[in-house]
Amino acid sequence: MRKLIFWILLLLFATLGVVLGVMNPHPVQFNYPGGSVHWPLSVLLALAVTAGMVVTVLFASTQWMVWRWRQRRLQRKLARCEAEQVKLRQRLVTQRQEQITQSTHQSLVKPHE
């Protein structure tokens, strides 16, 4: 289903790009610090949109990497806590068994009077 939605959206944006390209074939002057160029308006729009997507992907991937790092750190912490919990439960079981053994032993052994 996601692939279908992806392809439909891709087709929609490609169609929109072609329509904008056909509707805006006029060359415009684009000035930048090192000079200037005369390109069709549709090409400049496409470059601006592409640059925006690249910047967005860079920021999103950086954020994703930070989230993954946090997730891995928290998973390691959780594993340590779970291991500690298992050890504490084992210690509790051992202590209870020792208490039962001691109380049984004390009830069997009567003090001499």
C-alpha positions, -999 to +999 in steps of 0.1 A: +000+000+000+028+024+009+046+017-024+014+025-043+009+058-025+046+066-031+043+060-068+011+079-071+026+109-053+058+107-074+036+106-106+016+136-093+048+157-086+063+147-119+032+157-137+031+190-118+067+196-127+061+190-164+030+213-163+051+241-146+079+236-171+056+239-201+038+269-186+071+288-177+095+284-206+106+321-204+143+326-197+150+347-166+182+362-153+195+347-121+222+367-103+245+351-077+277+364-061+300+349-088+280+360-118+246+355-135+229+331-158+199+331-181+178+300-175+142+290-180+121+298-149+110+261-147+147+250-144+153+275-116+121+264-098+132+228-101+167+236-087+152+255-058+128+226-049+157+201-053+179+222-030+151+224-005+147+186-005+184+180-001+185+204+029+155+187+044+169+152+039+202+163+056+184+177+086+160+148+089+189+122+086+208+140+113+178+140+136+172+103+128+208+095+136+204+112+170+173+093+177+189+060+168+219+068+191+195+076+220+175+044+213+206+022+213+218+039+245+184+033+262+183-003+250+217-010+266+205+007+298+173-014+297+193-046+292+215-037+323+184-030+344+168-063+333+200-082+342+201-065+376+164-073+381+171-110+374+200-110+398+179-094+426+151-119+421+176-148+423+190-133+455+155-129+469+147-165+461+179-177+477+173-156+508+138-170+511+150-205+508+177-199+534+150-185+558+128-215+552+157-238+558+167-220+590+131-220+603+127-256+595+160-265+611+151-245+642+117-262+645+133-296+642+160-289+667+145-284+701+166-267+728+177-290+757+164-280+790 
